[in-house]
């Protein structure tokens, strides 16, 4: 049995929202706090488990050590405004300083990371949004299968490279090696 939104004729009836309308509703206080705009559709955000929170904090610590001296800062669960979406990646590496984005959200990042336990399908689909925004690298930390999917080289709304890493592997970024066993426990 298919669900309501799996029917193409019903999908065509769904009203999509622009970034501008999303911001207007937010400014008016008409949006719930735990929601994000994904491909023009409002999506409820899931509650965070202790494991999810631990991974986000551990990954952000590693990335801070690598990037903060190179003119980047680390965002945790904060918006990135793209063409039709405003996802809130679990971790983002953003060029500049926080003050650079006082008036508007960043529109791209050096790296975004999503941590998935129960939201794999949504997080997998976000790769197309991030590729469209020309984000050079996307990590999908899949805690259900205990692996990290690394997507690189965005082109025409998709990533040309995908590599899967296991807990015993390491990922190299910016000349630094991150041992996955340090946070995939």
Backbone bond lengths (Angstrom), bond angles and torsions (degrees), N, CA, C in turn:
res aa  C-N    CA-C-N  psi(-1)  N-CA   C-N-CA  omega(-1)  CA-C   N-CA-C  phi
1 X - - - 1.450 - - 1.536 108.68 -
2 X 1.310 116.59 135.58 1.461 121.03 178.67 1.523 109.92 -95.61
3 X 1.307 115.80 153.30 1.453 119.89 178.53 1.523 109.68 -85.35
4 X 1.293 115.88 168.39 1.457 122.77 -176.08 1.529 112.37 -53.55
5 X 1.329 117.30 -48.30 1.458 120.49 -175.10 1.524 113.69 -78.72
6 X 1.331 117.83 -3.35 1.463 120.51 175.66 1.533 111.94 -83.31
7 X 1.309 117.60 -11.91 1.457 121.58 178.93 1.528 109.71 -82.65
8 X 1.341 118.58 119.41 1.469 120.78 -178.14 1.526 113.50 -56.49
9 X 1.328 118.18 -37.56 1.468 120.31 -179.65 1.525 111.49 -66.94
10 X 1.313 116.87 -33.42 1.463 120.24 178.09 1.532 109.66 -78.14
11 X 1.325 117.31 -37.91 1.469 120.51 176.51 1.528 110.57 -56.52
12 X 1.316 116.51 -37.01 1.467 120.63 -179.36 1.528 111.61 -64.99
13 X 1.320 117.51 -20.89 1.464 121.80 -179.36 1.531 113.07 -87.75
14 X 1.320 117.37 -10.47 1.457 121.17 -178.74 1.524 109.18 -71.41
15 X 1.326 115.89 130.86 1.454 120.35 177.79 1.513 109.01 -81.28
16 X 1.302 115.36 124.50 1.469 120.98 178.05 1.519 108.55 -92.48
17 X 1.312 115.35 154.74 1.454 121.54 -176.60 1.524 109.60 -117.41
18 X 1.312 115.95 139.58 1.462 120.70 176.68 1.529 109.27 -82.61
19 X 1.309 115.51 163.36 1.467 120.88 175.01 1.532 109.99 -59.16
20 X 1.336 117.09 -43.08 1.470 121.06 -178.62 1.529 111.04 -61.41
21 X 1.340 117.31 -44.68 1.468 120.17 179.14 1.529 111.33 -66.42
22 X 1.324 115.97 -38.00 1.466 121.20 177.41 1.528 109.55 -60.04
23 X 1.331 116.91 -44.76 1.466 120.58 179.30 1.528 111.40 -66.20
24 X 1.336 117.22 -39.44 1.471 120.34 178.69 1.530 110.52 -61.36
25 X 1.335 116.41 -46.54 1.469 119.91 179.02 1.527 110.98 -62.45
26 X 1.326 116.68 -39.06 1.461 120.49 177.16 1.517 111.73 -63.70
27 X 1.342 116.42 -44.01 1.471 120.89 179.02 1.523 111.64 -61.65
28 X 1.324 116.50 -31.75 1.459 121.04 179.40 1.528 112.63 -84.33
29 X 1.333 116.59 -3.18 1.466 120.84 -179.73 1.517 113.39 74.63
30 X 1.321 117.14 24.35 1.465 121.20 -175.79 1.534 114.27 -97.80
31 X 1.327 116.64 4.21 1.464 119.87 178.45 1.523 109.47 -109.27
32 X 1.328 116.54 139.58 1.467 118.12 173.47 1.530 109.67 -62.60
33 X 1.315 116.70 154.85 1.467 120.68 -176.28 1.529 112.11 -66.61
34 X 1.297 118.05 -39.41 1.471 121.04 -173.80 1.522 110.80 -97.92
35 X 1.338 114.58 69.82 1.464 120.41 -178.59 1.522 107.87 -146.67
36 X 1.315 116.80 151.86 1.463 120.72 173.74 1.523 109.03 -140.27
37 X 1.316 115.03 154.09 1.456 121.78 179.16 1.527 108.49 -93.63
38 X 1.321 115.98 115.66 1.464 121.79 -179.44 1.520 108.29 -122.65
39 X 1.321 114.95 115.26 1.464 122.00 179.25 1.529 111.44 51.81
40 X 1.324 116.03 41.98 1.456 121.92 176.37 1.523 114.93 80.24
41 X 1.337 117.86 6.66 1.465 121.90 -177.93 1.524 108.80 -121.71
42 X 1.341 116.84 139.07 1.460 120.99 177.22 1.519 109.46 -78.07
43 X 1.339 115.67 126.58 1.459 121.78 -178.35 1.527 108.10 -121.94
44 X 1.342 116.34 130.15 1.461 120.53 175.91 1.515 109.62 -71.95
45 X 1.336 115.56 137.55 1.456 120.79 176.44 1.528 108.89 -86.73
46 X 1.320 114.67 144.73 1.467 120.45 -178.59 1.534 110.28 -83.62
47 X 1.330 116.42 152.33 1.474 119.12 173.23 1.527 109.65 -62.97
48 X 1.310 116.94 153.50 1.468 122.44 -177.80 1.526 109.91 -96.26
49 X 1.317 115.37 129.45 1.462 120.24 174.76 1.523 108.81 -81.10
50 X 1.335 118.04 163.40 1.469 119.92 175.78 1.531 112.09 -57.79
51 X 1.329 118.21 -38.07 1.468 121.37 179.44 1.529 110.51 -64.39
52 X 1.321 116.46 -43.67 1.465 122.06 178.34 1.524 109.99 -58.99
53 X 1.317 116.49 -47.80 1.459 121.80 -179.86 1.526 111.07 -62.98
54 X 1.328 116.99 -42.64 1.466 120.70 178.95 1.530 110.64 -58.72
55 X 1.335 116.85 -47.40 1.472 120.89 -178.12 1.527 110.27 -62.07
56 X 1.319 117.31 -45.09 1.469 120.65 178.98 1.530 110.24 -57.65
57 X 1.317 116.85 -47.67 1.462 120.47 -178.58 1.523 111.74 -65.18
58 X 1.330 117.41 -42.26 1.469 121.05 -179.46 1.529 110.92 -64.95
59 X 1.335 116.95 -46.00 1.462 121.00 -179.66 1.528 110.26 -63.86
60 X 1.317 116.82 -43.10 1.468 119.16 -178.67 1.529 111.19 -64.12
61 X 1.330 118.74 -34.69 1.472 120.94 176.48 1.521 110.95 -62.76
62 X 1.331 116.89 -46.25 1.464 120.40 178.45 1.524 110.61 -60.22
63 X 1.331 116.08 -45.93 1.463 120.05 -176.61 1.524 112.07 -67.92
64 X 1.326 117.56 -34.08 1.470 120.22 176.01 1.526 110.59 -59.92
65 X 1.326 116.00 -45.32 1.472 120.26 -179.49 1.530 111.00 -60.58
66 X 1.316 116.28 -34.93 1.470 120.71 -176.68 1.523 112.01 -80.62
67 X 1.329 117.81 -41.50 1.462 121.07 -166.64 1.520 116.77 -104.31
68 X 1.314 119.49 -26.11 1.464 118.69 -170.78 1.517 113.71 -64.70
69 X 1.312 118.52 -26.25 1.473 120.34 177.49 1.532 111.42 -85.52
70 X 1.328 116.97 1.04 1.467 121.17 -177.25 1.525 112.35 -111.66
71 X 1.331 117.35 16.69 1.458 120.44 176.83 1.522 114.32 86.74
72 X 1.321 117.51 25.37 1.457 122.45 178.18 1.533 109.11 -125.45
73 X 1.313 116.03 159.74 1.455 120.20 169.99 1.520 108.49 -130.35
74 X 1.332 116.49 163.27 1.462 122.52 -175.61 1.524 109.03 -106.61
75 X 1.318 115.97 127.81 1.469 122.69 174.79 1.520 107.95 -106.03
76 X 1.318 116.33 140.70 1.463 121.35 174.28 1.515 108.10 -117.67
77 X 1.343 115.29 120.14 1.470 123.25 176.43 1.531 112.81 51.51
78 X 1.340 115.55 47.61 1.461 121.38 178.65 1.528 109.24 -123.81
79 X 1.331 117.85 153.45 1.465 121.80 -172.98 1.518 115.62 -68.15
80 X 1.319 112.97 149.16 1.455 123.94 165.42 1.521 104.98 -125.69
81 X 1.319 117.29 124.75 1.460 120.74 -178.52 1.523 109.08 -90.58
82 X 1.328 115.66 119.89 1.460 120.87 177.04 1.526 108.15 -113.49
83 X 1.309 116.27 -169.55 1.459 120.52 -174.61 1.535 113.07 -59.06
84 X 1.342 117.78 -47.68 1.464 121.24 -177.60 1.522 113.38 -127.65
85 X 1.321 116.57 10.39 1.460 120.40 -174.22 1.520 110.96 -140.90
86 X 1.306 114.24 160.55 1.452 120.11 170.87 1.533 107.91 -139.65
87 X 1.336 115.02 70.27 1.468 118.85 179.22 1.521 110.35 -69.28
88 X 1.315 115.01 160.61 1.457 122.17 175.97 1.524 107.70 -121.86
89 X 1.325 117.11 80.33 1.464 120.18 -177.20 1.524 111.11 -56.75
90 X 1.318 115.67 149.86 1.464 119.24 179.31 1.521 110.54 -59.01
91 X 1.330 117.67 -43.03 1.462 122.32 176.84 1.524 107.80 -138.71
92 X 1.331 116.30 136.95 1.467 121.81 176.26 1.517 108.97 -133.48
93 X 1.314 115.46 141.06 1.462 121.68 173.24 1.531 105.93 -104.87
94 X 1.336 115.84 111.87 1.456 122.56 -171.43 1.529 110.05 -113.06
95 X 1.332 116.20 133.68 1.463 119.96 178.10 1.524 110.13 -74.54
96 X 1.328 115.56 140.20 1.456 121.07 179.61 1.517 111.13 101.71
97 X 1.321 115.26 -155.75 1.463 121.70 178.44 1.522 108.41 -119.72
98 X 1.312 115.74 166.08 1.464 119.45 177.59 1.524 110.69 -57.75
99 X 1.313 116.20 -37.04 1.467 120.55 -178.69 1.532 111.64 -64.42
100 X 1.333 116.95 -25.86 1.472 120.61 177.87 1.526 111.68 -59.67
101 X 1.335 116.42 -21.25 1.467 121.09 -174.78 1.523 111.29 -117.51
102 X 1.303 116.07 33.88 1.454 121.91 179.18 1.530 110.99 -64.21
103 X 1.330 117.88 -36.74 1.464 121.96 -173.86 1.520 114.36 -100.15
104 X 1.322 117.51 -18.52 1.466 120.11 178.60 1.512 109.18 -155.95
105 X 1.326 114.48 157.00 1.463 120.31 -179.91 1.528 110.09 -73.60
106 X 1.333 116.35 155.34 1.467 118.51 173.49 1.527 110.43 -60.25
107 X 1.314 116.14 153.71 1.470 120.53 178.95 1.527 111.82 -109.31
108 X 1.312 115.97 -3.96 1.456 120.63 176.52 1.524 108.05 -156.13
109 X 1.313 116.39 179.76 1.460 122.63 179.83 1.520 108.29 -153.84
110 X 1.296 116.87 166.14 1.463 120.94 173.56 1.527 109.41 -79.28
111 X 1.339 115.66 -35.75 1.461 123.03 -178.06 1.516 108.20 -153.57
112 X 1.331 116.98 139.91 1.459 121.22 168.72 1.523 108.10 -125.03
113 X 1.331 114.38 148.27 1.462 121.67 -178.41 1.517 108.19 -130.49
114 X 1.314 116.09 130.85 1.462 122.08 171.36 1.521 107.41 -117.04
115 X 1.331 116.47 137.01 1.452 122.41 176.96 1.517 106.69 -108.41
116 X 1.327 115.72 124.49 1.456 120.18 -173.26 1.517 111.90 -122.98
117 X 1.321 114.79 128.75 1.465 121.05 169.47 1.521 108.10 -116.48
118 X 1.327 116.41 -53.20 1.466 120.97 -178.14 1.530 113.02 -115.47
119 X 1.330 117.96 -2.19 1.463 120.91 -173.80 1.531 112.05 -114.63
120 X 1.310 116.97 30.49 1.462 120.07 -174.13 1.531 112.37 -56.27
121 X 1.320 118.19 -46.24 1.469 120.18 -176.28 1.527 111.52 -58.73
122 X 1.322 116.75 -44.33 1.463 120.78 178.78 1.530 110.37 -66.39
123 X 1.320 116.91 -46.39 1.465 120.54 -178.72 1.527 111.12 -64.81
124 X 1.321 117.39 -34.82 1.466 121.00 175.97 1.530 109.78 -63.32
125 X 1.327 117.95 -42.79 1.460 121.92 -179.49 1.527 112.34 -68.18
126 X 1.315 117.45 -26.77 1.459 120.70 179.72 1.527 112.11 -62.80
127 X 1.327 117.12 -22.12 1.465 118.77 179.09 1.531 111.36 -55.97
128 X 1.324 117.63 -33.49 1.459 120.61 -178.62 1.535 111.17 -70.97
129 X 1.318 116.31 -34.66 1.466 121.38 175.86 1.527 109.45 -66.67
130 X 1.323 116.24 -45.48 1.462 120.51 -179.13 1.527 111.41 -67.66
131 X 1.313 117.04 -38.16 1.470 120.07 177.39 1.529 110.11 -65.75
132 X 1.325 116.92 -40.88 1.462 120.94 178.39 1.531 111.23 -62.55
133 X 1.335 116.63 -31.70 1.469 121.70 178.10 1.536 111.34 -83.89
134 X 1.328 116.49 5.59 1.470 123.23 178.45 1.524 113.15 59.72
135 X 1.313 116.21 34.67 1.464 120.87 173.81 1.524 106.89 -76.07
136 X 1.335 117.95 118.08 1.456 120.94 -170.79 1.526 115.70 -60.13
137 X 1.340 116.13 -27.61 1.461 117.71 -174.28 1.525 110.18 -147.32
138 X 1.330 115.63 137.04 1.465 123.11 178.87 1.515 108.20 -131.45
139 X 1.335 116.04 126.55 1.463 120.90 175.31 1.515 108.72 -109.41
140 X 1.315 116.08 126.69 1.466 122.50 173.93 1.524 106.87 -110.44
141 X 1.316 115.75 105.43 1.462 120.80 -179.82 1.526 107.41 -88.15
142 X 1.308 115.01 106.36 1.457 123.38 -175.45 1.533 108.10 -95.83
143 X 1.316 116.27 96.63 1.467 120.41 -176.13 1.523 112.34 -74.09
144 X 1.311 117.21 -23.13 1.466 119.22 177.66 1.527 110.51 -64.12
145 X 1.334 117.00 -43.16 1.466 121.51 179.81 1.526 112.69 -99.77
146 X 1.331 117.11 1.54 1.466 123.08 -179.82 1.527 111.33 52.07
147 X 1.334 114.72 57.77 1.458 120.29 176.58 1.521 109.45 -147.91
148 X 1.321 114.82 161.45 1.457 121.42 177.11 1.517 107.35 -119.20
149 X 1.326 115.69 121.60 1.459 121.89 175.44 1.525 106.71 -93.41
150 X 1.323 116.68 122.86 1.465 120.89 179.74 1.521 108.14 -111.55
151 X 1.323 115.19 122.28 1.459 122.82 179.73 1.524 108.30 -109.64
152 X 1.335 116.64 134.54 1.466 121.65 -179.32 1.522 110.45 -139.38
153 X 1.318 114.72 166.33 1.462 124.63 174.98 1.533 112.93 61.54
154 X 1.332 117.01 71.61 1.466 119.99 178.35 1.528 111.58 -68.55
155 X 1.329 115.52 140.21 1.456 120.96 177.74 1.524 108.37 -156.75
156 X 1.305 116.90 122.99 1.471 122.64 176.79 1.524 112.69 53.15
157 X 1.329 116.88 43.97 1.458 121.14 174.28 1.516 115.75 79.87
158 X 1.337 117.41 14.05 1.471 118.99 175.12 1.524 108.34 -148.44
159 X 1.312 115.41 160.37 1.463 120.76 177.57 1.519 108.69 -92.38
160 X 1.312 115.17 137.14 1.464 120.76 -178.27 1.524 112.49 -85.79
161 X 1.329 116.88 -19.23 1.461 121.50 -177.47 1.515 110.69 -123.01
162 X 1.330 116.44 136.59 1.459 121.77 173.72 1.521 108.07 -139.59
163 X 1.319 115.54 132.78 1.455 120.35 176.76 1.521 108.18 -137.10
164 X 1.327 116.11 140.12 1.463 121.39 179.75 1.524 109.16 -106.58
165 X 1.327 115.17 132.59 1.463 122.43 179.50 1.526 109.16 -116.64
166 X 1.309 115.59 143.16 1.471 123.68 177.93 1.541 109.12 -102.18
167 X 1.332 117.84 168.65 1.468 120.51 -178.20 1.532 114.66 -57.87
168 X 1.317 118.35 -24.71 1.469 120.40 179.56 1.525 112.52 -86.80
169 X 1.323 117.41 -3.75 1.467 122.03 -178.72 1.525 110.64 -89.75
170 X 1.320 114.28 173.78 1.458 120.80 173.42 1.526 108.28 -131.64
171 X 1.325 114.73 153.84 1.466 121.67 178.02 1.518 107.18 -115.23
172 X 1.322 115.85 134.06 1.459 119.73 175.96 1.525 108.81 -101.09
173 X 1.330 114.16 132.16 1.453 119.99 176.85 1.528 108.52 -146.29
174 X 1.323 115.51 130.40 1.461 121.97 179.62 1.532 111.70 53.87
175 X 1.329 116.66 37.74 1.459 120.74 177.88 1.519 114.83 77.03
176 X 1.313 117.31 6.97 1.462 122.39 179.81 1.523 109.09 -117.02
177 X 1.313 115.69 141.16 1.461 121.28 179.13 1.518 109.76 -99.75
178 X 1.328 115.75 128.98 1.467 122.02 176.01 1.524 106.93 -108.63
179 X 1.331 115.98 118.23 1.459 121.53 176.58 1.526 107.93 -80.47
180 X 1.311 117.36 119.79 1.460 119.98 -176.66 1.523 112.59 -66.11
181 X 1.328 117.16 -26.90 1.473 119.52 178.63 1.530 111.66 -63.18
182 X 1.340 116.39 -15.38 1.471 120.23 178.12 1.522 111.92 -68.66
183 X 1.336 117.75 -26.86 1.465 118.31 179.08 1.522 114.03 -132.06
184 X 1.299 119.75 -15.95 1.464 121.31 175.81 1.533 108.36 -89.80
185 X 1.310 116.10 83.65 1.465 120.72 -176.56 1.510 111.36 -111.87
